[in-house]
Amino acid sequence: SDIRDAMAGSLKKYGIEVESMGGRGGEIAEKILRERKAGIYNVDMYISGVTTLLTQLKPAGVLASLEPLLILPDVKNPQTWYKGQIPFSDRDKTIMAFAAYPNGDFHVNTNIVKPGEIKSMLDLLSPKWEGKIIMDDPTVAGRGNNVVSAYTLRLGEDYIKQLAKQKPVLTRDRRQLIDWVVKGSYPIGIGVYPDAFAEFQRAGAPIGSILFNEAAFLDAGAGFITFFDKAPHPNASKVLLNWILSKEGQTLWSKLANAQSARLDVTTEHLKVEGVHLREPGIDYLEAAKENWVLELKPKAEKAFMEVFMALRK
Protein backbone atom coordinates (compact mmCIF):
# COMPACT_ATOMS: atom_id res chain seq x y z
CA SER A 1 0.00 0.00 0.00
CA ASP A 2 2.91 2.38 0.70
CA ILE A 3 4.25 1.86 -2.81
CA ARG A 4 0.85 2.38 -4.42
CA ASP A 5 0.24 5.57 -2.41
CA ALA A 6 3.68 6.96 -3.22
CA MET A 7 3.29 6.21 -6.91
CA ALA A 8 -0.11 7.90 -7.00
CA GLY A 9 1.25 10.95 -5.20
CA SER A 10 4.27 11.30 -7.48
CA LEU A 11 2.25 11.10 -10.69
CA LYS A 12 -0.16 13.86 -9.65
CA LYS A 13 2.41 16.42 -10.80
CA TYR A 14 1.89 15.09 -14.34
CA GLY A 15 -1.88 15.45 -14.02
CA ILE A 16 -2.42 11.70 -13.71
CA GLU A 17 -4.76 10.21 -11.13
CA VAL A 18 -3.72 6.63 -10.43
CA GLU A 19 -6.35 4.10 -9.48
CA SER A 20 -4.92 0.80 -8.29
CA MET A 21 -6.05 -2.55 -6.98
CA GLY A 22 -3.92 -5.09 -5.14
CA GLY A 23 -4.11 -8.82 -4.48
CA ARG A 24 -2.48 -12.16 -5.23
CA GLY A 25 -1.26 -12.30 -8.81
CA GLY A 26 -3.30 -15.27 -9.96
CA GLU A 27 -6.54 -13.86 -8.61
CA ILE A 28 -6.02 -10.43 -10.17
CA ALA A 29 -5.12 -12.00 -13.53
CA GLU A 30 -8.30 -14.09 -13.53
CA LYS A 31 -10.37 -10.99 -12.81
CA ILE A 32 -8.74 -9.06 -15.65
CA LEU A 33 -9.27 -11.89 -18.12
CA ARG A 34 -12.92 -12.35 -17.13
CA GLU A 35 -13.56 -8.64 -17.63
CA ARG A 36 -11.86 -8.61 -21.01
CA LYS A 37 -13.96 -11.54 -22.20
CA ALA A 38 -17.00 -9.43 -21.31
CA GLY A 39 -15.61 -6.51 -23.34
CA ILE A 40 -14.50 -4.52 -20.29
CA TYR A 41 -11.02 -3.00 -20.60
CA ASN A 42 -10.31 -1.27 -17.29
CA VAL A 43 -6.62 -2.00 -16.79
CA ASP A 44 -3.67 -0.21 -18.38
CA MET A 45 -0.64 -1.62 -16.59
CA TYR A 46 0.15 -4.41 -14.20
CA ILE A 47 2.96 -4.68 -11.63
CA SER A 48 3.46 -8.12 -10.15
CA GLY A 49 5.62 -11.21 -10.03
CA VAL A 50 6.62 -12.77 -13.33
CA THR A 51 4.95 -16.18 -13.00
CA THR A 52 1.42 -14.83 -13.39
CA LEU A 53 2.48 -12.73 -16.36
CA LEU A 54 4.11 -15.57 -18.27
CA THR A 55 1.71 -18.38 -17.41
CA GLN A 56 -1.66 -16.60 -17.45
CA LEU A 57 -1.64 -13.19 -19.12
CA LYS A 58 0.89 -13.56 -21.92
CA PRO A 59 -0.55 -16.89 -23.15
CA ALA A 60 -3.97 -15.19 -23.27
CA GLY A 61 -2.53 -12.74 -25.81
CA VAL A 62 -3.44 -9.59 -23.86
CA LEU A 63 0.02 -8.01 -23.40
CA ALA A 64 1.55 -5.44 -25.72
CA SER A 65 5.21 -4.58 -26.33
CA LEU A 66 6.71 -2.12 -23.86
CA GLU A 67 9.50 -0.98 -26.17
CA PRO A 68 7.46 1.65 -28.07
CA LEU A 69 6.46 3.21 -24.72
CA LEU A 70 10.05 3.95 -23.64
CA ILE A 71 10.80 7.65 -24.18
CA LEU A 72 13.34 8.83 -21.58
CA PRO A 73 16.91 8.65 -22.98
CA ASP A 74 18.34 7.15 -19.78
CA VAL A 75 15.60 4.52 -19.62
CA LYS A 76 16.31 3.53 -23.24
CA ASN A 77 20.08 3.40 -22.63
CA PRO A 78 21.22 -0.22 -21.96
CA GLN A 79 24.16 1.07 -19.90
CA THR A 80 21.70 2.39 -17.31
CA TRP A 81 20.81 -1.17 -16.38
CA TYR A 82 22.40 -4.18 -14.74
CA LYS A 83 24.47 -6.24 -17.21
CA GLY A 84 24.20 -3.44 -19.78
CA GLN A 85 20.84 -4.63 -21.03
CA ILE A 86 17.36 -3.10 -20.95
CA PRO A 87 15.78 -5.62 -18.56
CA PHE A 88 13.11 -7.21 -20.71
CA SER A 89 12.12 -10.59 -19.33
CA ASP A 90 10.76 -12.11 -22.52
CA ARG A 91 11.81 -12.15 -26.14
CA ASP A 92 8.69 -10.24 -27.18
CA LYS A 93 9.57 -7.37 -24.80
CA THR A 94 6.16 -7.32 -23.13
CA ILE A 95 7.55 -7.61 -19.58
CA MET A 96 10.29 -5.64 -17.82
CA ALA A 97 12.03 -6.43 -14.55
CA PHE A 98 12.95 -3.15 -12.88
CA ALA A 99 14.41 -4.88 -9.81
CA ALA A 100 17.47 -7.14 -9.62
CA TYR A 101 18.49 -8.35 -6.18
CA PRO A 102 19.96 -11.51 -4.67
CA ASN A 103 17.26 -13.80 -3.32
CA GLY A 104 17.35 -17.14 -1.58
CA ASP A 105 17.83 -15.77 1.90
CA PHE A 106 15.96 -17.08 4.89
CA HIS A 107 15.10 -15.19 8.06
CA VAL A 108 15.70 -16.02 11.68
CA ASN A 109 14.68 -14.91 15.13
CA THR A 110 17.97 -13.53 16.41
CA ASN A 111 17.05 -14.22 20.03
CA ILE A 112 16.91 -17.93 19.26
CA VAL A 113 19.29 -18.45 16.33
CA LYS A 114 22.63 -17.05 17.44
CA PRO A 115 25.19 -15.47 15.07
CA GLY A 116 27.27 -18.13 13.34
CA GLU A 117 25.02 -20.94 14.49
CA ILE A 118 23.90 -21.61 10.91
CA LYS A 119 27.01 -21.66 8.71
CA SER A 120 25.65 -23.20 5.52
CA MET A 121 22.44 -24.40 3.93
CA LEU A 122 23.19 -27.88 5.23
CA ASP A 123 22.72 -26.62 8.79
CA LEU A 124 19.00 -26.14 8.10
CA LEU A 125 18.79 -29.94 7.97
CA SER A 126 19.99 -30.33 11.56
CA PRO A 127 17.59 -32.25 13.86
CA LYS A 128 17.63 -29.14 16.04
CA TRP A 129 15.43 -27.29 13.55
CA GLU A 130 12.89 -30.03 12.87
CA GLY A 131 9.41 -28.58 13.29
CA LYS A 132 10.84 -25.08 13.80
CA ILE A 133 10.67 -23.75 10.25
CA ILE A 134 7.79 -21.82 8.68
CA MET A 135 7.64 -21.32 4.92
CA ASP A 136 5.69 -19.32 2.38
CA ASP A 137 3.73 -22.11 0.69
CA PRO A 138 5.90 -23.27 -2.25
CA THR A 139 3.05 -25.16 -3.91
CA VAL A 140 1.52 -21.89 -5.20
CA ALA A 141 3.01 -18.93 -7.04
CA GLY A 142 4.90 -16.59 -4.75
CA ARG A 143 8.20 -15.98 -3.00
CA GLY A 144 8.23 -19.39 -1.35
CA ASN A 145 7.81 -21.13 -4.69
CA ASN A 146 10.68 -19.14 -6.22
CA VAL A 147 13.01 -19.76 -3.28
CA VAL A 148 12.33 -23.50 -3.09
CA SER A 149 12.68 -23.79 -6.88
CA ALA A 150 16.10 -22.14 -6.69
CA TYR A 151 17.15 -24.31 -3.74
CA THR A 152 16.20 -27.37 -5.78
CA LEU A 153 18.18 -26.24 -8.82
CA ARG A 154 21.19 -25.00 -6.86
CA LEU A 155 21.40 -27.64 -4.10
CA GLY A 156 19.75 -30.67 -5.67
CA GLU A 157 16.60 -32.73 -5.29
CA ASP A 158 17.91 -34.72 -2.34
CA TYR A 159 18.53 -31.53 -0.36
CA ILE A 160 15.00 -30.27 -0.87
CA LYS A 161 13.51 -33.62 0.13
CA GLN A 162 15.58 -33.56 3.30
CA LEU A 163 14.35 -30.02 3.98
CA ALA A 164 10.75 -31.23 3.65
CA LYS A 165 11.51 -33.91 6.24
CA GLN A 166 12.12 -31.06 8.70
CA LYS A 167 8.31 -30.70 8.68
CA PRO A 168 8.12 -27.00 7.92
CA VAL A 169 4.77 -25.31 8.45
CA LEU A 170 3.38 -23.88 5.19
CA THR A 171 1.40 -20.65 5.11
CA ARG A 172 0.00 -18.33 2.45
CA ASP A 173 -0.41 -15.51 4.95
CA ARG A 174 2.56 -13.16 4.57
CA ARG A 175 1.88 -11.44 7.88
CA GLN A 176 1.59 -14.72 9.77
CA LEU A 177 4.87 -15.89 8.27
CA ILE A 178 6.93 -13.03 9.67
CA ASP A 179 4.85 -12.69 12.85
CA TRP A 180 5.66 -16.24 13.88
CA VAL A 181 9.38 -15.80 13.18
CA VAL A 182 9.45 -12.61 15.26
CA LYS A 183 7.49 -14.22 18.10
CA GLY A 184 9.79 -17.25 18.03
CA SER A 185 7.00 -19.74 17.34
CA TYR A 186 9.07 -20.80 14.34
CA PRO A 187 12.55 -19.26 14.59
CA ILE A 188 13.38 -19.86 10.91
CA GLY A 189 11.28 -18.44 8.06
CA ILE A 190 11.71 -19.24 4.36
CA GLY A 191 10.05 -16.95 1.82
CA VAL A 192 9.64 -13.85 4.00
CA TYR A 193 8.86 -10.84 1.82
CA PRO A 194 11.45 -7.98 1.84
CA ASP A 195 8.98 -5.21 2.65
CA ALA A 196 7.61 -7.12 5.65
CA PHE A 197 11.15 -7.83 6.86
CA ALA A 198 12.04 -4.14 6.60
CA GLU A 199 8.94 -3.08 8.51
CA PHE A 200 9.68 -5.38 11.45
CA GLN A 201 13.40 -4.70 11.44
CA ARG A 202 12.82 -0.92 11.60
CA ALA A 203 10.52 -1.51 14.56
CA GLY A 204 13.38 -3.24 16.39
CA ALA A 205 12.03 -6.79 16.10
CA PRO A 206 14.55 -9.61 16.68
CA ILE A 207 14.78 -10.72 13.06
CA GLY A 208 17.74 -11.13 10.73
CA SER A 209 18.40 -12.31 7.19
CA ILE A 210 20.91 -14.98 6.12
CA LEU A 211 22.00 -15.57 2.52
CA PHE A 212 24.59 -18.06 1.33
CA ASN A 213 25.99 -17.78 -2.20
CA GLU A 214 25.50 -21.52 -2.63
CA ALA A 215 21.74 -20.89 -2.72
CA ALA A 216 21.55 -17.34 -4.09
CA PHE A 217 19.73 -16.37 -7.25
CA LEU A 218 18.86 -13.03 -8.87
CA ASP A 219 15.24 -12.05 -8.55
CA ALA A 220 12.89 -9.13 -9.11
CA GLY A 221 10.09 -10.28 -6.79
CA ALA A 222 7.04 -8.15 -7.56
CA GLY A 223 9.21 -5.75 -9.58
CA PHE A 224 7.86 -6.64 -13.01
CA ILE A 225 5.71 -4.33 -15.12
CA THR A 226 3.67 -4.93 -18.25
CA PHE A 227 1.21 -3.08 -20.51
CA PHE A 228 -2.12 -4.35 -21.87
CA ASP A 229 -3.33 -4.08 -25.42
CA LYS A 230 -6.54 -2.06 -25.73
CA ALA A 231 -5.43 -0.09 -22.67
CA PRO A 232 -7.94 2.69 -21.92
CA HIS A 233 -5.23 5.28 -21.09
CA PRO A 234 -2.19 4.60 -23.33
CA ASN A 235 -0.64 8.06 -22.94
CA ALA A 236 -0.92 8.04 -19.16
CA SER A 237 0.54 4.52 -19.23
CA LYS A 238 3.57 5.84 -21.10
CA VAL A 239 4.14 8.48 -18.43
CA LEU A 240 3.68 5.96 -15.60
CA LEU A 241 6.09 3.48 -17.18
CA ASN A 242 8.84 6.02 -17.81
CA TRP A 243 8.42 7.53 -14.36
CA ILE A 244 8.70 4.20 -12.54
CA LEU A 245 11.75 3.28 -14.64
CA SER A 246 13.38 6.69 -14.05
CA LYS A 247 15.99 7.29 -11.39
CA GLU A 248 13.40 9.15 -9.32
CA GLY A 249 10.84 6.37 -9.57
CA GLN A 250 13.33 3.60 -8.94
CA THR A 251 14.84 5.38 -5.93
CA LEU A 252 11.41 5.77 -4.36
CA TRP A 253 10.44 2.18 -5.15
CA SER A 254 13.73 0.79 -3.84
CA LYS A 255 13.34 2.61 -0.52
CA LEU A 256 9.74 1.48 -0.02
CA ALA A 257 10.19 -2.08 -1.28
CA ASN A 258 13.53 -2.45 0.51
CA ALA A 259 15.04 -4.06 -2.57
CA GLN A 260 17.77 -3.26 -5.09
CA SER A 261 16.88 -1.67 -8.41
CA ALA A 262 18.07 -3.01 -11.75
CA ARG A 263 19.26 0.53 -12.49
CA LEU A 264 22.95 1.04 -11.74
CA ASP A 265 22.59 4.67 -10.67
CA VAL A 266 20.09 4.15 -7.85
CA THR A 267 21.64 4.46 -4.41
CA THR A 268 21.88 1.39 -2.19
CA GLU A 269 22.94 3.20 0.98
CA HIS A 270 19.50 2.80 2.54
CA LEU A 271 19.66 -0.93 1.83
CA LYS A 272 23.05 -1.26 3.47
CA VAL A 273 21.66 0.37 6.60
CA GLU A 274 18.82 -2.15 6.60
CA GLY A 275 21.21 -5.07 6.14
CA VAL A 276 19.70 -5.98 2.77
CA HIS A 277 21.74 -8.33 0.59
CA LEU A 278 23.10 -6.64 -2.55
CA ARG A 279 24.39 -7.97 -5.85
CA GLU A 280 28.02 -9.01 -5.62
CA PRO A 281 30.46 -8.67 -8.53
CA GLY A 282 31.82 -11.87 -10.00
CA ILE A 283 28.87 -14.09 -9.05
CA ASP A 284 27.11 -15.84 -11.93
CA TYR A 285 23.60 -15.72 -10.53
CA LEU A 286 20.80 -17.98 -11.61
CA GLU A 287 18.38 -15.37 -13.02
CA ALA A 288 14.75 -15.72 -12.01
CA ALA A 289 13.61 -12.63 -13.92
CA LYS A 290 13.82 -14.32 -17.32
CA GLU A 291 11.36 -16.25 -19.44
CA ASN A 292 13.33 -19.50 -19.32
CA TRP A 293 13.19 -19.47 -15.50
CA VAL A 294 9.40 -19.59 -15.49
CA LEU A 295 8.82 -21.79 -18.52
CA GLU A 296 11.74 -24.23 -18.28
CA LEU A 297 13.81 -24.18 -15.10
CA LYS A 298 11.10 -23.68 -12.48
CA PRO A 299 8.75 -26.38 -13.85
CA LYS A 300 11.66 -28.80 -13.70
CA ALA A 301 12.28 -27.91 -10.06
CA GLU A 302 8.58 -28.02 -9.16
CA LYS A 303 8.31 -31.52 -10.54
CA ALA A 304 10.99 -32.54 -8.04
CA PHE A 305 9.55 -30.88 -4.92
CA MET A 306 5.81 -30.42 -5.42
CA GLU A 307 4.74 -33.86 -4.19
CA VAL A 308 6.69 -33.73 -0.93
CA PHE A 309 5.40 -30.27 -0.05
CA MET A 310 1.83 -31.02 -1.07
CA ALA A 311 1.94 -33.85 1.50
CA LEU A 312 2.76 -31.27 4.20
CA ARG A 313 -0.45 -29.39 3.43
CA LYS A 314 -2.64 -32.37 4.33
Salt bridges, closest charged atoms under 4 A:
GLU35 OE2 - LYS31 NZ 2.47
ASP44 OD2 - HIS233 ND1 2.97
GLU67 OE2 - LYS93 NZ 3.21
ASP74 OD2 - ARG263 NH1 2.83
ASP90 OD2 - LYS58 NZ 2.78
ASP92 OD2 - LYS58 NZ 2.83
ASP105 OD2 - HIS107 NE2 3.63
ASP105 OD1 - ARG143 NH2 3.16
GLU117 OE2 - LYS128 NZ 2.10
GLU130 OE2 - LYS167 NZ 3.68
ASP137 OD2 - ARG172 NE 3.02
ASP137 OD2 - ARG313 NE 3.85
GLU199 OE1 - ARG175 NH2 3.14
ASP229 OD1 - ARG36 NH2 2.26
GLU248 OE2 - LYS13 NZ 2.85
ASP265 OD2 - ARG263 NH2 2.75
GLU269 OE2 - LYS272 NZ 3.21
GLU274 OE2 - ARG202 NE 2.71
GLU287 OE2 - LYS83 NZ 2.54
GLU291 OE2 - LYS58 NZ 3.23
GLU291 OE1 - ARG91 NH1 3.36
